[in-house]
């Protein structure tokens, strides 16, 4: 045993977009404080699932003497091997898979990457909304048929509108919700937000905020509802069939949080019936989405495979800036950024 403090970096993701780039290794080496050593795990790891995947043999070996760990969450098996661990920095924003009893109830500090993914996800939301509001789904179908037809855009059944005439309800005004609100407000959208602590006030771009208990009173006024809240006991299965029925006819549902917050079957039924204009979905209750899921057959539903956060270059700029600052704070005994409230669940 030595007095050297060890950081383990476990970011060799199998997905190229999420793998720590060469300059990232150099940035971490350059930021290493005196008295610390860094061990980089070179074996592949998975960036999906907020740390629920089985760890590599290299990670299990490296983490035994680690004081700090930087990876895509942490599994119970990896945590059990980390007898000296004091701080986990997750490169993922979600922490649901990390809140197993040993970690949740123990003294290990947990910080996440909430907000780091906000910019690309907000752009994804905006793009999906424009896709439906401007009836690009109709245009794509006509193009595949090589058919020139203005009737779906100008006729009595047309559903084209301006984004600025819509009212949006953003459920969850953390980093992602705030980034969505700023963009929608810039497009002329009136934004209301729901947050756990409405007494903190309305972020930039929001006309007003309220607590989650106001959901049912806000839904009837929402032409667009964007789900960007973390999974907690209060938000799990939040948008039920009954609550979907409170939305005005022609409303659009967007989910960039987690699939468990939305009743997907009820959504599919209401889109198929024409009750809702459509949906923009990047997350699902079961991933990968089953080939038999009825959502696939709905052209009014834009489906992406949990990739809204993808931003290969800018992500690592923001992620490494957060980690290096937190490492500096940790080494000095200062409060860390993005500290997870393990009771609240985020």
N, C-alpha and C positions, 0 to 999 in steps of 0.2 A: 504494500500500500504506500502511496505517496500523497503529498498534499496538493497535487495538481487536480484541478477541477475539470470535469469532462463534459463536453457537449457532444451529443450524438446527433448527426444530421442524416435523416432517412428519407431522402427526396428523389431517389432514382426511379421515378415513376415509369411504368410501362407505356403510358401515353406520352408522346413526344411533347405535346403542348404543356404538360404538367411536370415534366422532368426538369430538375434544377439545371440550368445551362452552365457551361464552363465558367462564364464570368460570375455566376452566382457562387461557385466554389471559391473563386478568388476573393469576392467581396466578403465572404464569411471569414476566410483566413485573415484578410486585412483588418477585420474588425475585432479579432480575438484579443481580449484583455490579457494582461499579464497574469500568470498563474493558472491559465486555462489551456486545455488541449482540445482539439476537435477531431472526432473520428467520423469519417464519411462512410456510410453504408453503401456499397457499390451494387449489391444485389437488388434486383428489381422489386419495387413495391407498387401497390395499387393506390391510386389517388381517389378512388370512388368509395363511398360508404362511410365517410367521416371516421375512418379508423377501425372499422369492424372487420377488415380482412385479416387473414392469418399472417403473422410476421414472418420474414425470412430468417433463415438460420443466422445470417450475419447480423441482423438487427437484434436478435435474441442474445447473441454473444456480446455485442457492443454495449447494449443498454445496462448490463449488470453493474457497471461501475459509473454509470452516467448520473450527473447531477441535473442536467438539462437535456431535453429531447426536442428536436424540431423535425416534425414529419406531418403526414396527413392523418391526424388523429392518433389514437392508440387503442389497441385491442386489449382485452383482459389478460390474454396470455403474455403479451409484451410487458404490460404493467406489472404482472406478477414476477417477472424476471428482473425488474428494475428496482432493486432493494435500496438504492441510495438516491432515487429520483426526488427532485424538489420542484421542478418546473417543467411543464409541457407547453410548447408553442405549436398549435395546429395551423397548418397552411390551409385548412378548410374553415369555412364559416360555421357550418352546422356542428353541433356537439352532441347530438342525441345519442349516438353510439358510444360516446365516451362516459356517459353518466351511469356506469355500472357501479354497484355499491362500494367496492374497494376504493375507487377513485372519487366518487361523489362524496363519500363520508370521511375521506382522509384529508391530510393537510397539504397535499401536492397542489401547487398553483397551476391553474389552467387558463391559458389565453388562446383566443381564436383569431381568425382573419376576417371577422365581420367588417364590412365596408370596403375591403380590398377588392371584392368582386363587383362592387356597386355600379361602376361606370359601364362595363360591357353588358351587365344584366339590364340596366335601365335602357340602353340602346336597343337591346333585344325586345324589351317590352314595347318601346315606341314603334319599332319596325313592325312588330306583330299587329299592333293596333291599327297602324296605317294600312296594313295589308287587308284588314277587314273593313275598316271605315271607308276606304276608297274602292272597295270591291275588287281588289286584285285577285282574290280567289276566283271570281267570275272571269276575269281577264285570262287567267292561266287556263281555265277550262276551255274557253273559246279558242285560245291559241293552239291547244292540243288538237282541237277539231278543225283548225285552219278556217275558222268561221268569223267573218266580219259582221258583227251584230251589235248595234247600239241600244237595242230595246232593253236589255237587262240593266242598263245604266240610266236610261232616260224614261222608261215606260212606267206604268202604274205600280209595278212590283219592284222597282229599283230601290236599293238600300244604301245608295251612296250618300254620304254626308261629310261635313267638315268636322275635323277633330275638335276644333274650337267651340263647337256648339254642344259638346258633350260635358257631362259632369262625371268626375271620377271619384271613387272611394278606394283609398289605398289602405289595406289592412296590414299594419306594421310599418312604422315610420323610422326604422333603423337606417343603416347606411344605404341599403337598396331602396327602401321606400322613399327616403329623402331624395335620392338621385332621380327616381321616377317622378316625384312631385315637381322637382325643378324643371325637368324637361317638358312635362305636360303643361305646367303653368306657362312656359315660354311659348307653347302652341295655342294658348288661349283657353285651356281647359280649367274649369273650376274644380279644385281638388279639396276633398275632405280626407282626413286621416284618422285612423284608430290606433291608439297606443296604450300600453299598459299603464303609463303614468301621464295622463293628459294634463296634469298640472304643470308639466314642463313646457307646455305651450306648443304653438304651431311652428314647425320648421319652415324654412324658406320655400315658397311655392304653394303652401297650403293656406286655404282660406280659413280653415278651422280644424281642430282635432277634438276627439272625444275618446272615452274609454271603450273597451270591447263590449261593455254592456249596452252600447248604443248601436250595435250592429244592425239589429232588426229595424230600428227607426231610420237608419241611414240607407239601407239597401233600396227602398222604393224610389230614392232620388238619384240612384247611380246608373248612368248609362254604361259605365265601365267599372268593374271591380277588379283590383289588382291585389293578389295575395302575395305578400312579401314578409310574412311573420314567421318566427321560429316555431318549431313544434314544442308545445308545452301542454300540460293538462288542460289549460284554458283554450288552446287553439286547435287541438286535435279534433278532426272531423267538424271543423268550424262551419263550412259552407255546405249545409245539409240540403236535402231536397226541398224541405219546407222553406228554407231561407232563399234558395234559388228562385222559388216562386214569388218572393217579394220583389225581385228585380223587375223593372219596367220591361215591356215587350221590346225586343230588339237589343237588349243589353249584351255586352261582351264580357266574358270572364277570362282573366289572365292568372295563371299560377306559375310563379317562379320560386316558390318556397319549398314545400314538400307535398307529395301527393296525398298524404294522409289528411291534409286540411280540407280536402274537397271530395264530395260524393261524385265520383266520375260517372257512375252509371246514371244517376239522376241528371247530370249535365248532358250526357249523350242523348237521353230521351227528349230533353227540352230543346236541344239544338235540332234534332231530327224533326221534331214537330213544328219547328219554326217559331217557337216561343222565345228563344234567344237567337241573336244574330250569329254567334259563334264563340270560339274560344281560342286562346293562345296558351298552349301547355308545354312546358319544358320538363316537368317533373310528374311522377306517377306513383300510385300506391305500390305497384309492383314494377320493378325495373330489371331487365328490359320489359317493355310493354308487350304483352302477349299478342301474337299475330291474329288471335280471334277477338281481340277487344273491339267493341263496336266503334270506338273513337276513330279507328283507322279509316272507316268507310264514310266519314263525314267530311266533305270538302270544306265546310265552314270551320273546321277545327284545324288549326295550324299546330303540327306536332314536331317537336325537336327533341333529340335524345339526351336531355340533361346536359346541354352544352351552352346555355345562355352566358355562362361566366367566362367562356374561352376568350383569352386575349394573351397570346404567347409572350409578347415582349413587355407590354405595359403591366401585366400581372406581376411579373417577377420584380420589376422596378418598385412597385408598391409593397409587395410582400417582403422583400429584403429590407426595404427602408423601415417597415414595421418591426421586423425581427431584430435588426441591429439596434434600433432605439430601445426595444424591450430588453435586449441583452445588456445594454448599457445601464438601464434602470435596475435590472435585477442585480447586477454586479455591485451597484451602489446602494442597494436596499431601498430603492424608491418605488412608488406605486407603478404597476405595469399598465400599459394600454390594453384594451380589449380583454380585461379580466372577466372570466365567465362566473356568473352567479350560479353556482351548482345546484342551488335550491330552485331558483326561478327557471333554470334550464337553458339560459343563454347569457 
